[in-house]
Structure formats: structure tokens, C-alpha cells
Amino acid sequence: MSNFFNFIKDNKEKTFFIFILFWLLVIAQIETYSQLTTSGTFAATMRLAIPILLAGLGGIFSERSGVVNIGLEGMMIMGTWFGAWAAWLYGPWWGVAAGIFGGLIFGLIHAIATVSFQVDHIVSGVAINILAAGTARFFSVVAYANESQGGATQSPRISGEISSFSLPFLSGGTFLGNETIDLLRNLEDLNLFFISDISGLLGGLTRDISYLSFIALSLVPICMWVLWSTPFGLQLRSVGEFPVGSESLGINVYLMKYIGVTLSGAFSGLAGAYLVIESSGIYRENQTGGRGFIALASVIFGNWRPTGVLMGSGLFGYADALQLRSEESVHGLLLLISIVLLALSIYLLFNKKSRNGAISLLMAFGFGIWFLNSTSVPNEFVYFTPHITTLVVLSFASQRLRMPKSVGQPYKKGEGG
Amino acid sequence: MNTAINIENISKSFPGVLANDSVSFDITSGTIHAIVGENGAGKSTLMKILYGMQKPDNGILKINGDIAKFQSPKDAISAGIGMVHQHFMLADNLTVWENIVLGIDSSNLSKIKKSKYIPDITDLSKKYSLPIDVNLTIDDLGVGEKQRVEILKVLYRGANILILDEPTAVLVPQEVEELFENLKNLVSQGVTILFISHKLDEVMEIADRISVMRGGQHVGTVSKEKASKKILAEMMIGKDLPTPPSRETLISSENCLQLKDLNGVPSLGKIPFEDINLEIKKGEICGIAGVEGNGQRELSEAILGLYPVESGQIFLEDIEITKLSTRERRLTGISFIPEDRQSQGLVVESNLIENIILGKQSSNTYSSKFKNVLFKNASKNSKDVVDNYEVKTPNVQTLALALSGGNQQKFVVGREIDGKPTFLLASQPTRGVDIGAQALIWDKLKEARDMGLGVLLISADLDELLGLSDKLYVIYEGKLVKQLEPTEATPEQLGSYMTGLGI
């Protein structure tokens, strides 16, 4: 028993996480909230998380090289426009390539402004966002206005889609040309506590995966490898930490920053293209809906690490999937919040942090009463559940952030010494 | 003996300044060659030229007999020159080995050869007896260790000529000794060392030959046997070396500042300063010695009302000021010379007239009944400070950033001592200024003290502390661990208390 308590003491964050997960599973047993852990929800989670994940990975490259990139949103917009345009004309894979190109160009603009001309990073980023929105509108008028289904704010539906695969045996993929059983689906249908829920999660992540999603997910380990195991990554990170020192060692600081920022544009462009090709099949104005900013937030709260971004984007995707698929299950989240806050308040009160504990307790009761006296959450709240969940959880989860030391500071060649 | 470096008629000018004026001298390989001079004498420029960071306007540089034309530090590194900068060129969030190998590989996507690098670095650190744990992050290292990493870094690049730019500025005496041991060891293994400093004691101790620079010119090179502190000082400034002012003061019995059981609010899980009890009389300078980061900064901010106090009291002339705001404390007569003149002492983008008002903007001197700024007084007072404190500036409309560091500091000191404060908090008042300015600031502090000003002097310069203080405390990890008699204490003693050894 004392071992158990010691484990809790040493792994506070893990314990907290397991605690939340446990209650999520419990709540998911209630019929109304069963959508919380179905494979459908998790499949949607993945689709919704990947654009943020990609833009976030881009953000890491930029920030690690020392350039704040608030223009992720704008670069994503270019990705959506170019992605849709090329996919409409030539097919989805061309859309992917064009989306990357569109984002890359805007990344390059940001790099020229911030690195070569030392424009304030925030100013340039905001300008990128405004410029991208305007450019997309202009291009749409030129390219789509006379097309059927097209217009100044949207493109015609794109043709074709990227093929997908399922894992054999586990989730019903083909093996040597034969259909196999869908083990995870069968388990999920059994409605067993925990086992079915986990099967739902794994099934959602392994059934009907498009090749583009697969590529996107595999970029996480690739980025980690590039940033932490190669000379290029080491140099890129050193530039964001201490450009003067890096230059004194003969590293081309400008080049590194250019690569970092341009790559972040390319990643955001890919994110935009994914949004068009995998989610909507059409370009629509304001389609990105602030996902670039959420990506930037997940970069910061993810402590400038790919795994952190993966977590942040996953969380957003999950909440987004819930609000899209079933409003009732968002209502279930109220109960979860209430339980978590209650636990938190007990923890705080035991640690003699009476004021914070009391606030948590009050809020726990507040959410509890809200839960009991309603059957659904107002639409307005449902809609921004993903944003609020992501920000709240991430800011609780990571108290000790360590940002690249010189991020946001303009650097002029020859400042060394 | 071979010549490692020939410097022949090197000149370099910047807009308005001739930083190097036909400098010529030789450096023998396998020796320690010191270059001394006041700030602004052109030492740094010469070193930057040697290291390829700047190109000379004319003149020839020969490395081991071959003419060298460096386009960038990279060329200098491949010619075997390595530089240990005064401010460490280390990325804090990277590990020791990452910092050492940074930039060696061209930037590609192959795997870093960690399994080759780490043993190589360990061997090197054994060979030159520079022990270090290569897997630690720079954040976790002390100052002396960081310097060791810097030295290893340049050695790893195959440097056999090391340039050390003011290497002792950041070290306590024990660390300095250790460094000197290391340097002698390096020289015995054939490394040539260029040692830049303005501390003549150290130069006399370590160098084989000494070159003196003044006003961009090479004044002369003397061998250690023929040199003495006096000769070098005269070469450096053209007059005798200033000594810390003597102490013949009348300490009054009236209280100036009192701290009672002062505790700071913990930040990042650490209590910055703890149970501080101090009593400073009028006409007394109380010195606090300590390695940076032991709570001095927080303590001085607490006295000013910038850092929150958990418990304890602060009295100024027996009136409690613990609860007053910073502005109110300033108005009761607390003056402050901050440790960083560029960020805290001056608004460098403003001219001297505006800068003289800083900190006294709500006093009667600069603020009228209708709360508009009295620029007339400001203009007059800034002229007075410029005259009285020998601030070299074309006029008082000049922007503060156009002044050299020493002149900026003289201006700040003048502003704070002027206007009859009751108490002066001086934090590192002569850090990074040349000896001329240092002597003047010491004189002025002493003068103000003799007029009855109470001064709290927080400094890392042990000569300054020993020379000026009437009583002296050592701060270590937020506590005043020792009171010493300034007339009897030695720098070595101070150093051992400062590093927590002698307690």
C-alpha cells in the first residue's frame, strides 16, 4: 500500500492522467455518453488532429531556430487554397504537393522579413496572416468564380481521394489479397469495460488509414530524429538558443533560420492541404478556423517538442471530434470536469493550499450542478470545447516550460563578440 | 623559439574611431602572451581581427609564418586559432558534448557520431586535465566549469593558439588559480596562449610577455622579468595606477538604513535571501561580497521595493519603509546604482537630459505643481553631472547609447549621488569600466560617504570591497554568512567564504 502512495507522490502528472482516463472510461459506460470511446470518435480525432499536428511540427522548426511564427495560420490558408486548386485540377497527390509549395512560399516570405530584414516576428507573422487571407480570396475570384459550384469563397469539389488501408487481422485489412477478421471491431462490440474502449481507440487509429495520414503521423518520429540526432538538428537548435555563439563556431545562422522558417511554412502548407483533401474535399474561406493558432499554442505548451505537439493536437482533435459527432457526450465531459476538479481540490486542501483548493471545490460543485440540471451543453459552448479543453489541459500539464533562449529576438550577422 | 603570430601594421577604423592604429608585435609560440589596456584601448578589436570576425583595413597577419586572410571565424579555426570569449559562447539548453561538437559536422541529416565524440572529448579532457561531465546541460554548470567547456571546445577543434578574452572577469580567486594551473599545463604541452586582461596582478603572475595597448596603439611589449605593475600601469594610462581610496571617516551614530530579519518571498522553490540583519550608519559604506546569484540582486530589489518581502522590516532613518512603494521610497531619499546600466540605469535611446530625470520624475526638482516636467532643471543638472563627473560627451542632448560604458556609468553614478540622497544602494558600481572611470567613481563614492551618506555596496570586485568598505559581509546562498574586517581580510579569505568553503 505504501508503495502505491509513493508511486503517486513520484509520478503526480502520470497519476493525474491515469485518473482522468479512468473516469473517462467510467463515464463512457453510460449509454448516452458511449460516443466518448468508440472507434468512430477516435478515427475522427485523428483526422481532426493531424492538421494541427503538422502545423505544430512546422512551428517547432521555426521556433527552435529562433523565429516566432504566428503566421502558421496564414501559411495553412495558402496550403488549403493551393491544395484544393491542384487537387481539383490534377488529383489529390498533386494537391498535397501544391499545398506544401503554397505554405513554403509564405514561410519563405516570413523568413525574408524576419531574418534578412529583422522585422519584428509578431508584426511579420500578423502581416502573413492578413496577406494570406487576402491572397486566397483574390485567387479564388480569379480561379473559381466562373466554375460551377465554385465562387469567391469556395472551390469546386475536388476529384478523387487518397487511398487508405487497414491493418490485417486487427482491423480487417487484407492480407495477401484475402480479407481478414476485424478483431478490434469484434472486441469493441462486446461492450466490456476497458477492453472495448481500448479496442475502440486502437481500431479508430488502425482502420481505414489514408496514406496521407500515415505519412503525417510518421513525421513525428522523423522530426524527433532530425532535430535531436543529426548535425543539422543540433545546429538548428543552437541557432535558436544562442545565435552569437553559433556564428562564432562557423555556423551559417541565417541559413539555419531560413531553413527552419521555410520548413515551418511547408509543414503548415501540408496541414492545409490535409484539411482540404482528407476532411472537406473542398476549399472554403476561413476553413482553417484558427487551427494555426491552436498549433502554435500546442508548440508552446508542448514544450517545443514533437511529442508535446502530438499530445496537444490529439487533445484538440478528440474534443473537436466529440463536439462534431455527439453533443450529448460533450455534456458527459461536464461530469468528468467536475470529478477531476473535486479530486484536485482534495489534493490541494491536503497540501494546505486552502485558497486554490476552495476555488477548485467551488468550481467542482458548479460544474456538478450544471451537469445535473441540464441535458445538453449550449451550442455555443459545444463549439469551442476543443479550444478551451486544449488550452486548459495543456497549461495545467506543463508547468515548467523551457523555450529556446533567443526565440523572437532579431539577429544581425556579425553581432558576435 | 618560433613565432606563432606576427602582427604587422594592423589598422582598423570604425565610423569616428580609430580602433587599431598600425599595431605591430610578435607572439612566440608555446608562451603565454598577455595584452593589457584600458577599455576601448583596441584589445578587443585586435582579437576580433585575429579571430576573423572583423577584417583589418590594412596590415598583415601571419600565423606560423604564413600570411593569413581570414574571411570568417571558420578560417581562423582551421588555421588553429581558438577564442574563449569573455561572455561564454555556449547554448544553455544543450549538453556539454553537443556544445563542443557544434559546427564540426557540416549540417546534414546523417546520424551524429555521438559514440565517437564522447570518448574523444573525455580523452581530451584527461590529457589537458580539464575534468567535465560531458552529458550535463550547460544550465547545470558553474562559471568555472563553463569556461572549461569553452577551452575544451576550442582545443577539440585542433586549436594550438588560444585567445582568452578577460577570462578571469567572471571567476572567484580560487577559480582563477585553477584556471592558471590549467593554462600553464596547456602551455607545457605546446599551446600558445593570448591572454587579454586589464588586471595587472594576474598578468604579472601568468604571462611570459606583456604587450600594452592604449588608444588603439601598441605602446610596447615587455618581458615578465622586466615588467612591474608600476611600469605597466604607466604604459597603460600614462599616469600612476589609482589605488582604492583610504578610509579615514567619521561614522556618525545616526542610523541610515536598517534591515531586520528580512526574508524574501521564495521564487522557483528557493528563498532568495534569508534572515538579513544589517545596520548602516550615516557616513558608512557597508560592503557585501558574493558570487553572483546568491541573492544580492533580490536583496537590493527588496530594499528598493521591487522584490516582495515575506517577513522582516526595512527602516530608513528609523522610519519604517517596508510597506512603501518604490516611488515613495525613492522620494524618501533612496538612491540606486543598478548593476546593469544599459537595461536598468539608463534609457539608452534617450538623451542625457531625459536620463537625469529617471528615478526622480516625481520629485520637486523635476515635477512642477501642475505635474509637467521641468526640463530647465534637468538640463542644468545634467550639465553639472557631466562636468563634475568628467563624463565625456559632446553635449547633454547626446543619446545615452552614444557614450562609452565608462562614461555611461559615470553619468549614472553622478545622477544618483547628486541631489543629496539619504541612502545609496550601489550594485556593482564599477563593473566593466576602465580604470580611469573606476578611480573617479571610487573617489566620488568616498566623497559622498564623507559627506554623511550611507552606502550599501554590493560588488564582485574584491579590491573595491576591501578598499572602500567600512564593514564587510559575505553573502552565500542568500545568507550573510560572515562579517569581516576590511582592513584585515584578504581576497583569498573572501573568496573561500564566497564559495561556501570557509563557513
Chai-1 contact restraints between the chains, C-beta under 6 A:
chainA,res_idxA,chainB,res_idxB,connection_type,confidence,min_distance_angstrom,max_distance_angstrom,comment,restraint_id
A,S229,B,K111,contact,1.0,0.0,6.0,A-B,restraint_1
A,S229,B,I112,contact,1.0,0.0,6.0,A-B,restraint_2
A,T230,B,L109,contact,1.0,0.0,6.0,A-B,restraint_3
A,P231,B,D105,contact,1.0,0.0,6.0,A-B,restraint_4
A,P231,B,S107,contact,1.0,0.0,6.0,A-B,restraint_5
A,P231,B,N108,contact,1.0,0.0,6.0,A-B,restraint_6
A,P231,B,I112,contact,1.0,0.0,6.0,A-B,restraint_7
A,F232,B,S107,contact,1.0,0.0,6.0,A-B,restraint_8
A,F232,B,N108,contact,1.0,0.0,6.0,A-B,restraint_9
A,F232,B,L109,contact,1.0,0.0,6.0,A-B,restraint_10
A,L234,B,E98,contact,1.0,0.0,6.0,A-B,restraint_11
A,Q235,B,S107,contact,1.0,0.0,6.0,A-B,restraint_12
A,S238,B,A91,contact,1.0,0.0,6.0,A-B,restraint_13
A,S238,B,L102,contact,1.0,0.0,6.0,A-B,restraint_14
A,E241,B,A91,contact,1.0,0.0,6.0,A-B,restraint_15
A,E241,B,N93,contact,1.0,0.0,6.0,A-B,restraint_16
A,F242,B,A91,contact,1.0,0.0,6.0,A-B,restraint_17
A,G245,B,M89,contact,1.0,0.0,6.0,A-B,restraint_18
A,S248,B,P73,contact,1.0,0.0,6.0,A-B,restraint_19
A,S248,B,M89,contact,1.0,0.0,6.0,A-B,restraint_20
A,L249,B,L102,contact,1.0,0.0,6.0,A-B,restraint_21
A,L249,B,G103,contact,1.0,0.0,6.0,A-B,restraint_22
A,G250,B,P73,contact,1.0,0.0,6.0,A-B,restraint_23
A,G250,B,K74,contact,1.0,0.0,6.0,A-B,restraint_24
A,G250,B,G103,contact,1.0,0.0,6.0,A-B,restraint_25
A,I251,B,G103,contact,1.0,0.0,6.0,A-B,restraint_26
A,K405,B,D92,contact,1.0,0.0,6.0,A-B,restraint_27
A,G416,B,M53,contact,1.0,0.0,6.0,A-B,restraint_28
A,G417,B,K48,contact,1.0,0.0,6.0,A-B,restraint_29
A,G417,B,M53,contact,1.0,0.0,6.0,A-B,restraint_30
